[in-house]
Amino acid sequence: MIKFIDLFAGTGGIRLALEQACESFDIPTKCILSSEIDKNAGLSYELNFGEKPSSDIREIYNFPDFDFLLAGFPCQSFSYAGKQKGFGDTRGTLFFEVERILKQKKPKYFLLENVRGLTTHDKGRTFETVKKHLTDLGYSIDYFLLNSSNFNVPQNRVRIYIVGVLNQEIKMTLQNNIGASDTHAFKAQMQPSLFDDFIQLKTVNDILEENPHKKYHCSKEFTKSLKKIMNNNLSKLNGYRLTDYRGGNSIHSWELDIKGVCSSHEIEFMNLLISNRRKKIFGTHQDGKSLTKEQILTFYPHNDFDKITKSLIKKGYLGIFEKKYKPVCGNMSFEVFKFLDPDGISITLTASDSNRLGIVQNNIARRLTPRECARLQGYPDSYKLLDNDNAVYKQMGNGVSVPVVKAVLLDFIKYNMVSKFKKLSIEDSFNDTKEINTKKLTF
């Protein structure tokens, strides 16, 4: 039997993956301690595993003996979406709680999960610190950057997985693969080849509920605005992002009349401003760039500049400071900030934005449901969700992709643990990981 502890457990995704992987080898498991500080995540964990996690790991000092440590330690300190303070952030120092427990109990095995930013933070020095602290404790380690979209989880989610074994040379056959960065690249990757084995991977279509509740439908006013832009064909929204910060395949607040109806020239003015203001001829800085009237007139072709800018400023779409103009952006005003392409993959789920991911189904524009977000993380439908949508959206945005963790653990268990625990039907147990050995990439 493998005894394990589940730290920073969230909703139990890493535990679920370990239990599934061990079951493939007929190895029994027992969780002897779990820890999670978020109240709602703890409720989800208790609902599904029948155990109430302990709270703050920093307040736990006595541990029973165990074989395996699991920890998806907090990632905000290294995340591209955060401020990247690393070990200068209190959350970053929680890695040292993992180190404290490894040093105290010396379990034979561990698995850690984090964002890919851990590998590049502080020019790689943070990750070198993590590796050195682990190897100094006597662990042989390996680590992988893997994209969930390569594991039948239709989401672009690249994470690092670090595994270690004590006083023994680690053996792994898994290969790094950061996968397709977006739906366009994913679709290209899915094209059958005459020379390669073609693997049909899951798409967003595969995780959609057939009859989601109407409460997830976009509001009538928002839908009306979307239909006006798309000539009543909402399926054209597939892949569109709703943002005031960028051009390209985007829809903006001034096109949706969110702050007031805009004329065709006003819309053209704002779209040209968005698409031109970051050009190097107007300066090398990228964000927050304001332009003068003279600069704007190099790309705005009409002679109604003063009338248009006055109207846009009054409505709140345009700002002026020291005779320079810039868009007034408010992305949180959109009910949906991204409509997913059902034939592609989702962007990365985050705790703050999962509740505003959208899809068009049967010409109905709506938000993804909590269950669909759980499916985007590879949670089985047997996994129970709280009757609290906002909590579930946050949990899934913070969570792990269960099938990816399972694949890592299947490889790890096969080559580092089976001989010690139970060697039964190894090859049969490992059949579902044949597709995970993909081209080696460097990072």
N, C-alpha and C positions, 0 to 999 in steps of 0.2 A: 504494500500500500504506500502511495505517495502522500505524505502530509505536507500541506502548503499553507502559506499565509498570503493574504490578498491585500496589498497596501494601496492607498489612494484608489480604492476599488471602484469608485463611480457606481455604475449600475451592474457591475459584475461581468463585463464583456471578456476580460482576460481570463477570469475564472471559468466562464462558460467554455472558452476555447480550450483551456487545459483539460477540463473534464471531458470534452468531446474527443480530444486527441488521445487521452489516456484510455478512454473507452474503446478506441480503435485497436488498442493493443491489449485489451482485457486487463488493464492495470487499474485497480481501485484507487480512489482518491478520498482525501478527507481534509476539509478546510478547518484549521484549528484556530485561526484568527483572521478577522477582516477589519479594515479601518477605512472610514470615509467621513470627511468633515461636513460635507453638504447634506443638509437635512433631507431634502427631497430625493436625492440620489440614494441615501440610506433607506428611505421608504421603498424605493423600487427594488433595492437589493433584498430587503427583508421580504417583500412580496413574492420574489422569485426563488429565493434560496432558504427562506424560513429562518434567517439569522439576521439579527440587528447588528450592523457593524459598530465597532468602537469608533470614537470620534477622533480627536487629534492624536496623530501618531507620536507627536513630540511629548505626549504625556504618558506613553506606554514604555515601561522599562523592563518588565519581566515577560519573557516569552517561553512557551514550552518548546521542546525540540521539534524541528521540522526539516523536511528535505528540500523544499522548493520555495523560493521567494518570488512573488509576482508583484510588479510595481509599475503602474503607468504614472510616474511621478509628474507633478504639475509642469505644464509646458509653456505657460504664458511668458515666462522669463526668457525663453529662447525663440518664441514664435515670431514669424514675420508679421503677424497680425497684432502683436503686442509691441512693447517698447524695447525689447531685446536687452534688458538689463542684466540677464544671466545671473551669475552668483552674487551680483550686487543687489538683487531683489530677494526679499524674504522667501518667496516661493521657490526661487532657484536653489536656495540652501537646503531645501527638503531632500535633495539628492543625498546630502550628508546624513540624513536620517536613515536612508537606505544603507549607506556605508556603515553607520553605527550598528545596525542590526546584523548586517553581514559579518562584521568584525566580532560582535558579541556571540553569535550563535553558529557561525561558520556552516550554513546549510550547504549541501552538495551542489545545488543548482539555483540559477536565477534567470528571470526574463524581465527586462525593462523595456518600456515603450515611451517614445517621445516624438516631438516634431522634428522634421528634417533640419530646422534651423539650429538644432543643437550641434550639428556637425560643422557649421560655418560661423557660429557666434564667436565674436572676438577673434576673428581670423583663424578659427580652429583651435584656439588655446583652451577654450572651455571644454571641448570634447577631449582634448589631450589630457586635461586634468581628470575628467571622469574615468578615462581608460586607465590612467596611471594609478588612481586610487583603487580601482577594482583589481588590477594585476598585482599591486602591492599586497593585497590581502590573500594572494595565492590562487586567484582565479585565472583560468585560461578563457579568453573571451573571443567572440566573433560578433559581427554586427552587419545589418542589412538595411539598405534603403529600398522600400517596396511600395508600389502603388496599388491601392485597393482594386483599381479597375482591372488588374491582371488576375484577380482571384474571384471572378464572378460577383464582384461588388461594384455596381455601376456608378462609381464615384471616383473622381480624381482626388485621391488622398494619399500623399506620400508621407510615410512615417519611418522612423528608425527603430529597429528592434535589436536589442543587445541581449545576447545569451552568454551564460558563463557556467563553467564547471570547475569545482575545487580540486586542486592537486591532481589534475588529469588533463592531457592534451585534448582540446575540444575538436570534434569532427563534425563538419557540416557540408552538405552538397548544394544547399540553396544558393541562388545567384542574385546579386543586386539587379533591380530593374525599376527605374523610376517611371516607366510607362509613358502613356500619352498624356500630354499636358492639357488637352482640351478635347472637345467632342470632334472637332475637325480631324485632329491627329488620330483619335481613337477610331473613327470610321475608316481612315486610310489603313490603319493597322488591321482592321477586321476583314479587309479584302482578301479573298482566297488567292493563294499563290500556287503555281505549278510545281514549285520546288520546296515549299514548306508545308508542314502539317497545319491545317486550318482548324482553329479552335473557335467555336461560336461562344462569345462572351455575352453576359447579360447586359441589357440596356435599361434605361429608365422605364421603358414600356413594361418591363418584366416585374417592376415593383409597385405598379399602380393598383390601387383598389378599384373594383368595378363600379361600386355605387357609394362614393364618399358622401358624407353628410353635407347638406346645403350650407352649413355654417362655414365651410371652407371655400365657398364660391366668392369671387370678387364682388364688391358692391355694385349695385346697378349703375351708379354714376361713373365709377371707374371703368366698368365694362363698356359703357356707352362711349367713353372717351377712347378706349382701345379699339372699339369697332370702327370709330370714325377714321382713325389712322390707318387701319388695316382693311378698309372697305368691306367690313362685316365678316371678313375671313380671319377669324382669330388664330387659325393654325399657322398663319404667317408669323406669329409671335415666337415660334420655336427658336430658341437660341438668343432671343433679344434680352439685353440688359437694360434696366430702367435706371438711368443715372444722369446727373447734371454735370459730371466731371469728365466725360469722355464722349467722343464722336463714334464713328463706325457703326457697328450693329447695335445701336442704342436708341432708346426713346427718352425724351426729356420732359421736364415738368411744363415747359412752355408749349410743347406739342399736345400735352394732355389737358391744357387749360386749368391746371391745378390752382394757380394764383390769379387767374383771369384769362379770358379768351384773347389769343394773339392773332394778328393779321399774318398773311403769308410773308410779308417783308420782315415782320418782327421775328418770325420763326427762322427765316433765312439768316437774319442778322445773328441770332443767338447760335445757330448751328455753325455758321462760318467762324464766329468768335471762338467757339469750343475747339474746332478743328485746326485753327491757325495759331492760337495764342502761345502754343508751346514750341513753335518753330525757332530754330537757333538764331535766325535773323533778328528776333525780338529779345534776345538774351539767352544765356545758357541755363539759367535756373528753370526748373520744370513745373513746379507747383505754385499756385497762387499768383500767376503772372498777370499783371494788369497792363493794358495797352492804351496808348493815347489815340485821340481822334485821327491823327495823321497816319498812325500805324494801321488802324482798322480800315481806313479808306484805301489801303493798298490791296485789300481783298474784298471789301464790301462794295458792290457795283452800282448801288442806287444813290440818288442825290437827296434822300430824305433822312440823312443821318440824325440831325437834331430832333426831328419829330419822332423818329423811331426810338432813340435812346431815352427821350423824355418819357414816352409811354411805358417803356420797359422798366425804367427806374420806378415809376409810380406804381406799377403792378408788383414790383418786388423781384423781378427776374434778373435785373441788372443793378450793379452798384457802381458808384463813382467816388474816387478819393484822389485828391490832388490832380484833377483833370485826367485821371486814368480810369478805364472801365474794366470791370471783371464780372463774370456771372455770380449771382447769388445762389449758391447750391444748397439744396436741402434733400438729400437722398432718403431720409427717414420718412418723407411724406408719401412715398410710394407704398401701396398695399403689397405689391410684389416687386422685388428688385431684380429678379432674374427669372425668365421663363425657360425652363429646361427643354432641350430637344428630346422627345421621347425615344428617338432612334440612336441617341448618344449616351453620354455619361453626365452625371451631375457635377457641378463644381463642388469644392470641398465644403462639407457641412461645418458650420461654426455655431458656437453657443448663442451668439447674438443675432444671427441672421437666418437660422433654419426655419423659423416661423414665417419667413417672407420669400421662400422659394416657391415658384409657381409652375404650373403645367396647364396646357390646353388639352382638354379631353372631351370629345363629342361637341366640339366648338363651344365649350364652356371654359372660361378662364377661372382658375382657382388656385389656392395655395396647396402645397403638399400637406398631407395629413401626418400626425405623429407616427402612425403605423408605417407609412411610406418612408419616413425618415429612419425608422428602425430597420426597415428592410434595406435602405441604402447603407446601413452599417452591417448588414449580414445577420441581424438578429432573427431567429426563427419566429414564426407567428405564434408559437406556443409561449414565447416570452411575454409576460404580462406587463402592460403599461399602466401607469398611474392615470387616474381620472383628473388629470391636471395637464392640459395641453402645453402650457408655457414651460412647465417643469420638464416635460418629455423632450420638447424641442431643444432645450438647453442641454439636457443629458446626452442626447444623441449627437449634438454638436461637439460636446466634450469627449465623446466615447471613442472606442476603438472599433475597427472593422474585424468582427469575430473570425471570419474565414481566413484572414491574413495571419492573425495570431495563431490560429489552429495549424496553418501550413508550416509556420516557423517551428511550432512545437512538435509536429509530426516528424519533421526532419531531425530536430534536436533529440527527441526521445529515441528514434530509431538508432542513431549512431552513437549516443552517449549514455542511454539509460536502460534499454531493453534487457541487456545481458544481466543487469543487476536485479531488475524487478520481475519481469515475466516475458519469456520469449515464446509467444504463441502467434502463429499465422502472420508473421511479420510482413511478408510480401503482400498478402491480401489486404492487410491493414493500411498499407502505404499506397495503394493504387490511386487514391484520390489526390495525390500530390504529384503525379507524373508530369502534369502540365506546368508546374511552377518553376522548373529549371530553365530559365531563359537567359538570354545573352548577358554576359558579365559587363557591367558598366562601372566606371570609376567616378569618384566624387571627392 
